[in-house]
Amino acid sequence: MSSTPIDGSLASDATTPSSLPAADMHTEGIQTTDSIVLGGAQASPHHPLALDPEGNGFWGRIDQLSFRFADRLNPILVKECRQALKSRGFLIAFFLLLFATIVWSVMGIVWSAPDVYYLPSGTTLLAGYYFLMAIPILGLVPLGAARSLAGELEGDTFELLSITKLSSTQIVRGKFGSAVLQMMLYFAAVVPSLAFSYLLRGVSLLDIAMFLVAIGTGGLLIVAFAQMLAPLMNGFFGQSFITIVLIISIIIVQWTVAAICLGGVLAANMSGEIEAWFATAAIVAMLLTFVVQFMMVAAAQIAPVTENRSTPIRKWMLFQQALWLTVSLGACVYYEAYEPMNFALFVATTFWLFVGTILLAENPELSPRIRRDLPSTMATRSIKSGLVPGPSSGYLLALTATAAASITFGLFGLFVSTSDRMIQPLLMGLLCTGYLASYLGLTRLICLPLRRFGPIRMPLTLSVLLLLLLGSMLLPSILNVALFGTLPGRYNDLQIFNWFWTLIEAFDGDLPAYLPLGPFMFGSFVTLVNFLFLKDMYAYRRVAVPQRVLDEEASLQMSS
């Protein structure tokens, strides 16, 4: 009878890997130095492919740095990039783009022959390369980005993400980074061919650079806009409506970028003018601020309702206005004209009218977490009241921001501008401030009683504003027909209700100086009425942070 050793190993274990010669072990690909010992018994050793790949020397340190860099990346970015690059749709789109680029390069030469040997032919090829880049970058990538975020919300995966340490901002940034990486890969497929159009003459390097800047900026803007639209509505009909709106926005962006690239760069040769590059830098800077704003809005929509999702966005909008005023005043000084101020004030008023109407749909209830960060004194509440979440504070923010822009342009036109019509920015400021105070104030007064029947939604506030704008445009014509029996042939004082016609007259400088006082006085009256219903803005007071929250934050700081 064979005896069994005390340690439980068989006596016939002479053929185990530990008893093999070193040469045989190397042949079998087994490494015994990484064997695991459990309870005194030697387990099976690991295969070399399962061992830690980090090595020594220079390349080993490179591997270690790459692993550390990969660990610091956004996990959503890594996941989205893996899914996107492995998807069949991306591979088909990428190789079709590559194939179309080669075909267009060959056909461009064939169609231009034999003039290609004597005449510049790079313009035709560059125009074709634009359409090849615009289809995936301004079309496919935004649709994929919107569908990616909407898919997380419709499925069960977003609940898993919400319980992790990832914030809503990290989730949106990760998906945005994945879309940017896809755009870069599409650029990589076409950009080398742009050098071919440069060799055929007729196209400068500045033209190519402005092409890439226009397409890249448009791509970033529409991707961020798509991510902002994705969480707005749920369900089949809601997502179908969002898709239609996104497709219309893509068409508008495609048309605008095409007009800049084909009509401005190639036809008008804008890239050769220093003024065009200054204007391009200013426009790109403003559009990039909207990219950040759209991402902040997208992150706010998927963030928990207990968080303060409104104050950071409002601060960023004030920064946008400051940048816009700076750029506009610089253009006024450079051109020595008042028209840029009028245009800038009109854009700022339209922006705050739209934003203020959206802010009217915010929830007036503030969670205890939000109330911990409220201003504590009367002075700080008076100064920072527009930054506190809520519909009343949003109305006050839009009103004060528009008034500040009007005062800035009015004072600049009176004391700094060298134009002979320096009074026009002041009149435009009174007109724009009066119109915004009137329409935004009336929208708020109409929506306030409806809050008793349920929460106010953004489609409702926008619909009320649209009805007011359309009604005020039609009212002067109706009154003119009722009083005189015919439509007005030219502008008269009765058309002061028609904001569209009045603003056109103000742009041309033909508006009498007394007419802007009418909308301003009416807007002031509507504002005074609204101030009677601003009690909810000061109803909340700052609350103390609970001791358990302070203890948790202290423990987290010590552990980090």
SVG drawing of the C-alpha trace seen along z (x, -y; Angstrom):
<svg xmlns="http://www.w3.org/2000/svg" viewBox="-62 -114 79 116">
<polyline fill="none" stroke="black" stroke-width="0.4" points="0.0,0.0 1.4,-3.4 1.8,-5.9 0.6,-9.5 2.8,-12.3 1.6,-14.4 1.3,-17.6 -1.2,-15.9 0.9,-15.8 1.1,-12.5 4.3,-10.5 4.2,-10.2 4.5,-14.0 7.8,-13.6 6.3,-14.7 5.0,-18.0 6.2,-21.3 8.5,-22.0 10.5,-18.8 11.0,-19.5 14.4,-20.8 14.8,-24.4 15.0,-23.9 11.8,-21.9 10.1,-24.6 11.2,-27.2 9.9,-25.0 6.5,-24.6 6.3,-28.3 5.8,-28.1 7.3,-30.4 7.4,-29.2 8.5,-32.5 4.9,-33.8 3.2,-30.7 0.7,-31.3 1.0,-29.4 -2.3,-28.9 -2.5,-26.9 1.0,-25.4 0.0,-23.9 1.6,-25.2 -1.1,-26.2 -0.7,-26.1 1.7,-28.8 0.5,-31.6 1.2,-31.7 3.6,-34.5 0.8,-36.1 -1.2,-36.5 1.6,-38.2 2.2,-42.0 3.4,-43.4 5.4,-46.1 9.1,-45.7 12.4,-47.4 14.4,-50.0 13.3,-52.9 10.4,-51.2 9.2,-49.8 8.9,-53.3 7.1,-54.4 4.6,-51.6 4.1,-52.6 3.5,-56.2 1.0,-55.2 -0.9,-53.0 -1.0,-55.9 -2.3,-58.3 -4.9,-55.8 -6.1,-55.3 -6.6,-59.1 -8.8,-59.3 -12.5,-59.6 -14.0,-56.1 -17.0,-57.2 -14.5,-58.4 -12.8,-55.0 -16.0,-53.1 -17.5,-55.3 -14.4,-55.2 -14.2,-51.5 -17.8,-51.1 -17.6,-53.7 -14.4,-52.4 -15.6,-48.8 -19.0,-49.6 -19.8,-48.5 -21.3,-51.9 -18.2,-53.8 -16.0,-51.4 -18.3,-51.6 -18.5,-55.4 -14.7,-55.8 -13.8,-53.5 -16.5,-55.0 -15.1,-58.4 -11.6,-57.2 -12.7,-55.6 -14.7,-58.7 -11.7,-60.9 -9.5,-58.8 -12.2,-58.7 -12.7,-62.5 -9.0,-63.1 -8.7,-61.0 -11.9,-62.3 -10.9,-65.9 -7.8,-65.4 -9.6,-63.6 -12.3,-66.3 -9.7,-69.2 -7.4,-67.6 -5.7,-69.0 -6.1,-72.4 -4.7,-71.0 -1.2,-71.3 -1.6,-75.0 -4.3,-76.6 -4.9,-76.5 -7.3,-73.7 -7.1,-73.3 -10.3,-75.3 -12.5,-72.7 -10.9,-69.9 -11.0,-71.8 -14.7,-72.4 -15.3,-68.7 -13.2,-67.9 -15.4,-70.2 -18.5,-68.2 -16.7,-65.0 -15.7,-66.3 -19.0,-68.0 -21.2,-64.9 -19.7,-62.9 -18.4,-65.7 -21.5,-67.9 -24.0,-65.1 -23.1,-61.6 -21.2,-62.5 -23.8,-64.9 -26.6,-62.3 -24.5,-59.6 -23.7,-61.8 -27.4,-62.6 -28.3,-59.0 -25.6,-57.9 -26.8,-60.1 -30.5,-59.4 -29.7,-55.7 -28.2,-55.9 -31.4,-57.6 -33.8,-55.3 -32.0,-52.1 -31.0,-50.8 -27.4,-51.9 -27.9,-55.4 -29.0,-54.2 -25.7,-52.3 -23.8,-55.4 -25.7,-57.5 -24.6,-55.4 -20.9,-55.6 -18.5,-58.4 -18.9,-59.9 -20.7,-63.3 -23.1,-64.4 -20.4,-66.7 -17.9,-63.8 -20.5,-61.7 -21.3,-64.5 -17.6,-65.3 -16.8,-61.6 -19.4,-61.4 -18.3,-64.7 -14.7,-63.6 -15.7,-60.4 -17.4,-62.5 -14.4,-64.7 -12.1,-61.7 -14.4,-60.5 -14.2,-63.9 -10.4,-63.8 -10.4,-60.4 -12.6,-61.7 -10.3,-64.7 -7.3,-62.4 -8.9,-60.6 -9.4,-63.8 -6.8,-66.3 -3.8,-64.7 -5.7,-65.1 -6.0,-68.8 -2.3,-69.1 -3.0,-67.7 -5.3,-70.6 -2.6,-73.0 -0.2,-71.5 -2.6,-72.1 -2.4,-75.9 -5.2,-78.3 -5.5,-77.5 -3.3,-78.8 -2.4,-77.3 -4.5,-80.0 -7.5,-78.9 -7.0,-75.4 -6.5,-76.6 -9.7,-78.6 -11.6,-75.6 -10.5,-73.4 -11.3,-76.0 -14.8,-76.6 -15.6,-72.9 -14.1,-72.0 -15.8,-74.8 -19.1,-74.0 -18.7,-70.3 -18.0,-71.1 -21.0,-73.4 -23.5,-71.0 -22.2,-68.1 -22.6,-70.0 -26.1,-71.2 -27.1,-67.6 -26.1,-66.6 -28.1,-69.4 -31.2,-68.3 -31.0,-64.6 -32.2,-64.7 -35.0,-67.2 -37.8,-64.7 -38.3,-61.0 -40.3,-58.4 -40.8,-57.7 -42.6,-60.9 -40.3,-63.1 -37.1,-61.6 -38.6,-61.8 -39.3,-65.5 -35.7,-66.0 -34.4,-64.2 -36.3,-66.4 -35.1,-69.6 -31.5,-68.3 -31.7,-67.5 -33.0,-71.0 -30.1,-72.4 -27.6,-70.3 -28.9,-71.6 -28.6,-75.2 -25.1,-74.6 -24.2,-72.9 -25.5,-75.8 -23.8,-78.4 -20.4,-76.7 -20.7,-76.1 -21.4,-79.8 -18.3,-80.7 -16.0,-78.1 -17.2,-78.2 -18.6,-81.8 -16.2,-83.5 -12.9,-81.6 -12.8,-80.4 -14.9,-83.1 -14.1,-86.2 -10.6,-85.1 -11.2,-86.1 -8.2,-84.2 -5.8,-86.8 -7.2,-89.6 -6.1,-90.3 -9.5,-91.6 -11.1,-88.3 -8.8,-86.5 -9.6,-88.8 -13.3,-88.3 -12.8,-84.6 -11.0,-84.6 -13.8,-86.6 -16.5,-84.4 -14.7,-81.1 -14.2,-82.4 -17.9,-83.2 -19.0,-79.9 -16.7,-77.9 -18.4,-79.6 -21.7,-78.2 -20.1,-74.8 -19.3,-75.0 -22.7,-76.3 -24.5,-73.5 -22.5,-70.9 -23.3,-72.6 -27.0,-72.5 -26.8,-68.9 -25.0,-68.0 -27.6,-70.0 -30.5,-68.0 -29.1,-64.6 -27.9,-65.9 -29.9,-65.1 -32.7,-67.6 -31.2,-68.4 -28.1,-70.0 -27.7,-73.6 -27.9,-73.2 -28.7,-76.8 -26.1,-79.1 -23.0,-77.9 -24.9,-78.3 -26.0,-81.8 -22.5,-82.8 -21.2,-81.5 -23.9,-83.4 -22.7,-86.6 -19.2,-85.8 -20.5,-85.3 -22.2,-88.8 -19.0,-90.4 -17.0,-88.8 -19.6,-89.8 -19.6,-93.4 -15.8,-93.5 -15.7,-92.2 -18.5,-94.5 -16.9,-97.6 -13.6,-96.7 -15.4,-96.5 -16.9,-99.9 -13.6,-101.5 -11.9,-99.9 -14.6,-100.8 -15.6,-104.1 -19.3,-103.4 -22.3,-102.8 -23.8,-99.9 -21.9,-97.2 -23.2,-98.5 -26.8,-98.3 -26.3,-94.8 -24.6,-93.6 -27.4,-95.1 -30.0,-93.4 -28.2,-90.0 -27.8,-90.4 -31.5,-91.3 -32.6,-88.4 -30.4,-86.1 -31.7,-87.2 -35.3,-87.2 -35.0,-83.6 -32.9,-82.6 -35.2,-84.5 -38.3,-82.7 -36.6,-79.4 -35.7,-80.4 -39.3,-81.2 -40.0,-77.4 -37.6,-76.6 -38.8,-75.0 -39.3,-77.6 -38.7,-75.1 -35.1,-74.9 -33.7,-71.8 -31.9,-72.1 -28.6,-71.4 -29.1,-74.4 -30.1,-76.6 -26.8,-75.9 -25.1,-78.1 -27.6,-81.0 -26.3,-84.5 -26.6,-85.1 -26.8,-88.9 -29.2,-91.4 -26.5,-93.0 -25.3,-89.8 -28.9,-88.7 -29.5,-92.0 -26.3,-91.7 -26.5,-87.9 -30.2,-87.5 -30.1,-86.9 -27.8,-83.9 -30.1,-82.0 -32.1,-79.3 -35.7,-80.0 -38.1,-81.7 -38.2,-85.1 -34.5,-85.4 -34.2,-84.3 -36.5,-87.1 -34.5,-89.6 -31.2,-88.4 -32.4,-88.7 -33.8,-92.2 -30.7,-93.5 -28.3,-92.0 -30.1,-93.6 -30.2,-97.0 -26.5,-96.7 -25.7,-96.1 -27.9,-99.0 -26.3,-101.4 -22.8,-100.3 -23.5,-100.9 -25.3,-104.1 -22.5,-105.7 -19.9,-104.4 -21.8,-106.1 -22.2,-109.4 -18.7,-109.8 -16.3,-107.5 -17.6,-106.9 -16.3,-109.3 -19.4,-108.6 -21.5,-111.6 -24.7,-109.6 -23.6,-108.8 -27.2,-109.1 -28.3,-106.0 -26.9,-103.4 -28.7,-105.2 -32.0,-105.1 -31.4,-101.5 -30.8,-100.6 -34.0,-102.2 -35.9,-100.4 -34.4,-96.9 -34.7,-97.3 -38.3,-98.3 -39.2,-95.5 -37.5,-92.9 -39.1,-94.2 -42.5,-94.2 -42.5,-90.8 -40.7,-88.9 -42.7,-90.6 -46.0,-89.9 -45.0,-86.3 -44.3,-85.9 -47.5,-87.6 -49.5,-85.2 -47.7,-82.1 -47.9,-83.0 -51.6,-82.1 -51.1,-78.8 -48.6,-77.6 -51.5,-76.9 -52.6,-74.0 -49.2,-72.4 -45.5,-73.1 -44.8,-75.4 -43.0,-73.7 -40.6,-75.3 -42.9,-74.7 -45.6,-76.7 -43.5,-79.8 -42.0,-79.7 -45.5,-79.4 -46.7,-82.4 -43.8,-84.4 -44.2,-83.4 -47.9,-84.4 -47.0,-87.8 -44.4,-88.5 -46.7,-87.5 -49.7,-89.3 -47.7,-92.6 -46.6,-92.4 -50.1,-92.0 -51.8,-94.5 -50.7,-97.7 -51.9,-96.5 -55.2,-95.5 -55.6,-99.0 -54.5,-100.7 -57.2,-98.8 -59.8,-99.5 -59.0,-103.3 -58.1,-104.1 -59.4,-101.1 -56.0,-100.2 -52.6,-98.7 -49.8,-101.2 -47.6,-102.0 -44.8,-103.4 -43.7,-103.5 -45.8,-105.6 -46.0,-106.1 -48.7,-103.4 -46.1,-100.8 -44.3,-101.2 -46.1,-98.0 -44.5,-96.2 -41.1,-95.4 -39.8,-94.0 -40.5,-97.0 -39.4,-99.4 -36.0,-97.7 -35.4,-97.9 -36.0,-101.6 -33.7,-101.9 -31.0,-100.0 -31.3,-102.4 -31.1,-105.4 -34.5,-106.8 -36.4,-106.4 -37.5,-109.6 -35.8,-110.2 -39.1,-110.3 -40.5,-106.9 -38.2,-104.6 -39.6,-106.3 -43.0,-104.5 -41.8,-100.9 -39.4,-101.9 -42.2,-103.5 -44.5,-100.5 -41.8,-98.1 -41.1,-100.0 -44.8,-99.8 -44.8,-96.0 -41.6,-95.7 -43.2,-97.5 -46.2,-95.2 -43.8,-92.2 -41.9,-93.5 -45.1,-93.0 -44.8,-89.2 -41.1,-88.7 -41.7,-87.7 -40.8,-84.0 -37.3,-85.1 -36.6,-86.2 -38.7,-83.6 -35.8,-81.2 -33.0,-81.8 -29.7,-80.1 -29.6,-76.9 -26.6,-75.5 -24.7,-72.5 -25.5,-69.4 -22.8,-68.2 -22.8,-64.7 -22.1,-66.3 -19.2,-68.2 -17.9,-65.0 -18.2,-63.1 -16.3,-65.8 -13.6,-65.9 -13.2,-62.1 -13.0,-62.3 -10.3,-64.9 -8.3,-62.9 -8.6,-59.8 -7.6,-61.6"/>
</svg>
